[in-house]
Amino acid sequence: MTAIRARDVRKEFDGTVVLDGVDLDVEDDETLVLMGPNGVGKTVLLSCLAGSTTPTDGDVEAFGGEVPTPEVAFLRQEAMGIDALTGRENVSFYSRLHPEFTDRWEEYVARFGVEDALDKRLADCSVGMQRKVELAIALSIDAPVYLLDEPTAGLDLSMIQTFHEVVRERDAAFVVSSHLPHDADLADRIAFVDDGSVVATGAPDAMLDALPPVASVMGVEAGSALEEFVVDGRVFSDGGQTRGFLRDGVDVDDVAAAVDGGDSPASDRERVTESPPTYTDLFNYYLHVEGRDAG
């Protein structure tokens, strides 16, 4: 069953196009991760899917009906917690707002490690602690669809993993927006968003398999030699290495010969290696190199 269906969704604000003809389906019980840098329209798209923002053109349905609907729970970034209230008072406030609010918040507060926030005003809590309280509240609503806007922003890696575990345990559909490549690990399917459009969609493993070979060169100066051999001449720094997507007809031996024959210091003239693609590579390819539909 299709949980959410969006067709030709377009949104303008004062003549500025923020979404431009988005088509998107969210299937029942799947986790769809909307990936893209900040400012490309992910939040506005989630707002349209939730029914809290009306598209300028196009249609959005949830389970065949109109939005907004209690079947869709929406957590917008930095727009839920009430700073003047304690964590416990925030829980109480939202429990009265939604008819399907449950006592699961107690479990999630413990798992996210924010028991101390229950008796503090949110204004006196760190950004990460505030976000964890908001997540505990949002996930306590019993809904078949959750729309979560940048839920891992401000969380450390261990807490991101805990959040991923919670989502995997739930029998519901999730649409999660993120600009962090490691959130792709949560996805049944990824939709890359750029300039108000969905530029590529697919299952993570299939999208990784579809990437061109990834070449990696250690050393910044040696890495500059990689530009000649990669798609669009685009290279990406990742710690002490430079990575890029090899063009057709090029292999790592071609790049290694250029690096070894260059004028860079001997310590930088490492042979090029072909590396297994990562989620960061996936992010870079579909948002900064190709932006093509993966099917």
C-alpha positions in Angstrom: 0.0 0.0 0.0 1.2 3.5 -0.8 1.2 5.5 2.4 1.9 8.9 0.8 1.6 9.9 -2.8 2.9 13.2 -4.2 2.4 14.3 -7.8 3.9 17.3 -9.6 4.3 19.2 -6.3 5.4 22.7 -6.8 5.8 25.4 -4.2 6.6 29.1 -4.5 7.2 31.7 -1.9 6.9 35.3 -3.1 7.8 34.2 -6.6 10.8 32.1 -5.6 10.4 28.4 -6.6 11.3 26.1 -3.7 9.9 22.9 -5.0 9.6 22.2 -8.8 7.4 19.3 -9.9 8.2 16.7 -7.3 6.8 13.2 -7.7 7.3 10.9 -4.7 5.7 7.7 -3.3 6.2 6.4 0.2 5.2 2.8 0.7 3.7 1.4 3.8 6.3 0.4 6.4 9.3 1.6 4.3 12.0 4.1 5.5 12.7 6.7 2.9 15.6 9.1 3.5 15.5 12.4 1.8 19.1 13.4 1.3 20.6 16.7 0.3 22.5 19.8 1.5 20.7 22.4 3.6 18.5 24.8 1.7 17.4 22.6 -1.2 13.8 22.2 -0.2 13.7 19.1 2.0 11.9 20.8 4.9 9.3 22.4 2.5 8.7 19.0 0.9 8.1 17.4 4.2 5.7 20.2 5.2 3.8 19.6 2.0 3.7 15.8 2.6 2.4 16.5 6.1 -0.3 19.0 4.9 1.1 21.8 7.0 2.1 23.7 3.9 -0.2 23.8 0.8 1.6 23.3 -2.5 1.2 26.0 -5.1 0.5 23.3 -7.6 0.2 19.5 -7.4 -1.4 17.0 -5.1 -0.5 15.1 -2.0 -2.5 12.2 -0.5 -2.0 10.0 2.6 -3.6 6.5 2.3 -5.8 7.8 -0.5 -7.1 10.8 1.5 -6.4 14.4 2.1 -3.6 15.8 4.2 -3.2 16.9 7.0 -4.4 13.7 8.8 -3.7 12.2 12.3 -2.2 9.2 10.4 0.8 11.4 9.7 3.1 12.6 12.5 5.4 15.4 11.6 8.5 16.6 13.5 9.9 19.8 12.0 13.5 20.8 12.9 13.6 23.3 15.8 9.9 23.8 15.8 8.4 21.5 18.4 9.9 21.9 21.9 8.6 24.8 24.0 11.7 26.5 25.6 9.8 27.9 28.6 8.5 24.4 29.6 10.4 21.6 31.2 10.8 18.3 29.3 8.0 16.7 31.4 5.7 19.7 30.7 6.4 19.4 27.0 5.4 15.8 27.2 2.2 16.7 29.0 1.4 19.4 26.5 1.8 17.2 23.5 0.0 14.3 25.1 -3.1 16.4 25.2 -2.8 17.6 21.6 -2.7 14.2 19.9 -5.4 11.5 20.5 -2.9 8.7 19.7 -0.2 9.8 22.1 1.2 6.8 24.1 3.4 6.3 27.1 6.3 5.1 24.9 8.0 8.5 25.7 9.3 7.0 28.9 11.2 4.3 27.1 12.6 6.7 24.5 13.6 9.3 27.1 15.6 6.5 28.8 17.1 5.2 25.6 18.1 8.7 24.4 19.6 9.4 27.9 17.6 12.6 28.6 16.0 11.8 31.9 17.7 14.9 33.4 15.8 17.1 30.9 12.4 16.1 32.3 12.8 18.6 35.1 14.7 21.3 33.2 13.4 24.0 31.0 14.3 23.2 27.4 15.9 26.6 27.2 18.5 25.4 29.8 19.3 22.2 27.9 21.8 21.7 25.1 20.7 21.6 21.5 21.3 17.8 21.4 19.3 17.2 24.5 16.4 19.3 23.2 16.4 17.3 20.0 16.3 14.0 21.9 13.3 15.2 24.0 11.5 16.2 20.8 12.2 12.8 19.2 11.0 11.0 22.3 7.7 13.0 22.1 7.3 12.6 18.3 7.9 8.9 18.3 5.4 8.4 21.2 2.5 9.2 18.8 1.0 6.0 17.5 0.9 6.8 13.7 1.4 4.7 10.6 3.6 7.4 9.0 6.3 9.6 10.6 7.9 12.6 8.8 11.1 13.6 10.6 13.0 16.7 9.6 16.7 16.4 10.3 16.2 14.2 13.3 19.9 13.5 13.8 21.0 17.1 13.7 23.0 17.8 16.9 23.3 14.1 17.9 26.6 12.3 18.4 27.3 9.1 16.4 26.3 6.7 19.2 23.0 8.4 19.7 22.4 8.4 15.9 22.8 4.7 16.0 20.3 4.4 18.8 17.8 6.5 16.8 18.3 4.2 13.8 17.6 1.2 16.0 14.4 2.8 17.3 13.2 3.4 13.7 14.0 -0.1 12.6 12.0 -1.5 15.5 8.8 0.4 14.6 6.1 -1.0 12.3 5.5 2.2 10.4 6.6 4.2 7.4 9.3 6.9 8.0 10.4 9.8 5.8 13.6 11.2 7.3 15.4 14.2 5.9 19.1 14.5 6.4 22.2 16.2 5.0 24.5 13.6 6.8 25.6 10.7 4.5 25.6 8.2 7.4 21.8 8.5 7.7 21.7 6.6 4.4 22.4 3.5 6.4 18.8 3.8 7.8 17.1 3.8 4.4 15.2 1.2 2.5 15.2 3.8 -0.2 17.0 7.1 -0.8 15.7 10.1 -2.6 18.3 12.8 -3.3 16.9 16.3 -3.4 18.6 19.3 -5.0 17.3 22.7 -6.1 13.7 21.7 -5.3 13.7 18.5 -7.3 14.2 14.8 -6.6 17.2 14.1 -8.8 17.8 10.4 -8.0 16.0 7.6 -6.2 16.8 4.0 -5.4 17.7 1.4 -2.8 21.1 2.1 -1.2 22.8 -1.1 -2.3 21.6 -0.7 -5.9 22.7 3.0 -6.0 26.2 2.1 -4.6 26.5 -0.7 -7.2 25.7 1.8 -10.0 28.5 4.2 -9.1 31.5 4.4 -11.3 34.7 3.0 -9.8 36.0 5.2 -6.9 39.7 6.1 -7.0 41.5 7.2 -3.8 44.8 9.0 -3.6 46.6 9.7 -0.4 48.1 13.2 0.0 46.6 16.5 -1.1 49.2 17.4 -3.8 49.2 13.9 -5.3 45.4 14.0 -5.2 45.3 16.9 -7.7 46.5 14.6 -10.4 43.2 12.7 -10.0 41.2 15.5 -11.6 42.3 14.6 -15.1 40.9 11.1 -14.8 37.5 11.5 -13.1 34.0 12.3 -14.1 33.5 16.1 -14.6 37.0 16.6 -13.1 35.4 16.7 -9.7 37.5 15.4 -6.7 36.5 15.3 -3.0 38.7 15.5 0.0 38.1 13.0 2.8 40.6 13.3 5.6 44.1 12.8 4.2 42.8 11.3 0.9 41.3 12.6 -2.3 38.6 10.6 -4.0 36.9 10.7 -7.4 34.8 8.7 -9.8 36.8 7.3 -12.7 35.7 8.1 -16.3 35.0 5.3 -18.7 38.2 3.8 -20.2 40.3 4.9 -17.2 41.6 2.6 -14.5 43.7 3.1 -11.4 46.9 2.2 -13.1 46.5 5.3 -15.4 46.1 7.5 -12.4 48.9 5.9 -10.5 51.3 6.5 -13.4 50.4 10.2 -13.4 50.8 10.5 -9.6 54.2 8.6 -9.5 55.5 10.6 -12.5 54.6 14.0 -11.0 56.5 16.5 -9.1 54.8 16.1 -5.7 56.9 15.1 -2.7 57.8 11.4 -2.5 55.7 11.1 0.7 52.7 12.1 -1.3 53.3 9.9 -4.3 51.2 6.9 -3.1 49.8 4.6 -5.7 46.1 5.1 -6.4 43.8 2.5 -5.0 40.3 1.6 -6.1 38.1 1.9 -3.0 34.7 0.4 -2.1 32.1 3.2 -2.5 30.8 4.8 0.7 27.6 6.7 1.5 29.7 9.8 1.3 30.7 8.9 -2.2 27.0 8.3 -3.0 26.1 11.7 -1.6 28.8 13.4 -3.6 28.0 11.6 -6.9 24.3 12.2 -7.0 24.4 15.7 -5.7 27.6 17.1 -7.0 28.5 15.1 -10.1 25.6 13.5 -11.9 22.2 14.1 -10.3 20.6 11.5 -12.5 17.7 9.2 -11.8 18.8 5.8 -10.5 15.4 4.2 -11.0 
